């Protein structure tokens, strides 16, 4: 028979064998997940460490990792494992580039004569920006912070508290409601911040960016996709860019959110029409909003910073996916944080896509020790797949005094989110001053002069100092509660490895009225010693104690932090 029948307009391709076979089941033990759709995360410049064990010894084995890690698009490479023992092979590779990668084993049992693909699916690893490992973020409320010149003067105070990132609510020119999230013009700075009527002020803002860089502060800039002001420049010039709604007098659909099982409509915000049926108009909308995102992300990238995607759970999924691909191509190390309130399965799905590095946690909804303890266990359990930013409050919530009964409650709450979390935490402006209520961020206001609360400010400063001392606070899965389920006090042991007898003890009293005395027994945790050295990381006092009988006294809203062992 002819290779090419005369009636076919193309050649029949040949099957090309690469001398690869499918490996047998049950031959390998792997140190990494192999379940379909499973994934895990590491940080940029960390070691990807993998181990493979053959269940039958064979000294002539060769093992390679077939992967696209650190490769240009559509390219793959092979990394060789080293033989540790007769049947155990390991690979340690420092990953340089952020991204979402796949890998699979290929191996030979006869010194390279015959090769096998591992029979399990490709594994998936996401590499997050290195900056994500340590986020101590201060949310500025710009309407009460004066002009950009005042913001520059505020930065040393923020750095002095030990914060390394500043979250800016949107600073775009305000529409009629004067909410930062109701923009009039997406490419301008509001006159309240710039001090200029024409909406300029970028020269001053660049000085702010430079000062932040000088102080080692990364900027987190809020990006809003879902909606825009009802009298915005976009509405006036391109009303067809807004979703129509015949039930509204102006024919424009309002944005909103679900609150307490009812729909809350925002009268000052209209929804952008990303699904416009006309392809040219749809393309114009997408292009404009992408340029807006790239424009403001540029300033964050200058500081090695991040962006916060507001209300992402209500934003257009197709546009967001397209934007993030373009955004990360332009700024590969930009950290992407999302306000995304949904169920755990959806969060996991979004995390697996690899483009959202950090999700906002809601620990303020767990005011009591029992529920907060469970929530932190969840954060650590899921931490290898989903990373959470865990502030004590946000600009949308009440202040600590409103939520937890006393302004000083911020101290134990911050100790918990910082030293019992995974390294990403923060506060809202005013918390360090003990401001008694949520700061209203809607409207143009006079600059507010806060009264100093040295107790809270010094405590936050000390907690941030401890947070930078050790990588033990920037890991997931290493939180061990030692408080015997106490009703008010959370106590935890943090260490790099469960076989180690050195690490940190953290105690935080959530009770705003009562102090407590605890007897703590660590004998089931510390296996190699009966007595330990304890250094108080606030007072720097040193103690020696029996592992089985550690005495802790803690006042209302108090915190105790000890470094133990060598």
C-alpha positions, 0 to 999 in steps of 0.5 A: 500500500502506498504511504500516501494515497493519491486522494489525500491532500496531506502526508500521514505522519509517522509515529516516533518512539523516543524509547520511553515506556510507562513505569510499573505501579508501586515501584516508587515512593515519592516525597511530593504529591501525585494525585491529579489536580494536586499542587503545592507552593514554594517561594522564589529562591527557595530549594525545591527538594524532592526525593524518590525511593525505589522499592527494589534496590538497583545501583544502576538507576538514573533519575531525572526531573522533566520540567519547565521550571525556570524555562522560557515559554514552551521549553522544558529541561531535565534535572538530574537526581543524585543517588543518596543510598542504593535505592534513594535519589534526591534533587535540590534545586533553587528556583529562580523565577516565579510562575506555575510549573509542572514536572514528571520523573523519568528514570532508567533501571539499566544505566540508561539503556531503557527509560520509563516515565513515572506512571503518575500524572504530572505534578504541579508546583507554584513559585511565589515571589520572594517578597511574599514570605515576609509581609508586615503591612500598614493600611493608610487611610488617606482621607485623614492623612493629609496630602502626599507630602504628609504621607511622606512624613508619615513613612518613618513612623510606619517603618519605626513600628517595624512595618515593611509594606504600606497598603494604599486605598485607591487614590484616584480622583473621587466621584460624587460619593467621595468614596475611594472605591468610586473613581471619577478618573482612573488615571488621576490623583484626587485633589485632596491628596495632590493639593492641585485642582487639576488632579495631577500630583504624580511628581509628589507621588513619585517622591512618596514612592522613592521615600518608601523605597529608601525606607525599605517599604513596599507599596500595595496599591488597590485596583478596582475592576468591578465598578466605577463612579456613577458620574465618572469620566467613563460614564460621561464619555462612554456610557455604553461601557456600563451594563444597562439596567432599565429599572434605574432612572439613568439606565445604568446597572448598580454594583453591590454585594451580598450582606446578611443574605440580602443584596446591598446595592451601592447607589454610587457605583455602576458595573463595567460591561466586560461582556459587551456584545460588540467586539470592538467596544468590548476590546476597548473596555478590556484594553482600557482597564488593562492599561489602568491596572498596568499603570498603577501596578508600575508604582507598586513594582518600583518598590518590589511591592504588590497590588490588592484586587478589590472585590475580586469575587464579583469581578469578571473572571474572563477579564481578570484571567486575561489581565493577570497573564499580561500583568505577570508577564510585565511584572513577574515578581509583583505580588497579587493579593485578592479580596475574595470572599467565597467557599474554601473549594473556590479559593483552592481552585483560584490558588491552583491557577497560580496567579493569586499569591495571597488571599485576605483572611477574616480572623476578626470573625473568630473572636473567641479562643476556641474558634480562633485556634481552629481557624489558625489550624486551618490556615496552617493545614492549607498553607502549602497550597493557599497563602493568607494575609491575616491582619487583625482588622481591615479598613472595612471592619470595626476597630479592635475596641469595637470588635474585641472590647478594648483598644489594647486587645490589638496587642494579643490579636497582633501577636497571634496573627503575626507569630502564630500565622505564616508571616503575612500580617498587618494593621490599619492606621489608628490601631497603634494609637488605640483609636476607638472606632473605625476610621471613616474613609469616605469623603474629603477630610481634614488631616487627623492628629492621632494621640499616642498610645505608647503601650500599643505602639511599643507592643506592635514594634516588639512583635514585629521585631520578633517576627523578623528574628526567625524563619520559624514564623514564616512557615506553614504547618509548624504551629503546635498549641500548648495551651490545653484548650484554654478558654481565653489564652492561646499558647503555641510552640513554633519550631523549624522541625518537630525533632528540635528542642529549640524554638519559640513559645508565644502566649496571648490573652484575649481576655480584656478584663482578667489575667491568668496563671498557666502551668504548661507541660512540654514533655510530650513535645520536647523529647531530648531534654528535661530542662530548657533555657527560656529568654523573654524576647520583650524584657530579655530576662532569662529563665531555666525551667523544667520542661514538664512544669513551665509557669506562665502569668499573663495580664489582661490583653497580655503577651508573652514571647520566649525563645527556648533552647540554644 
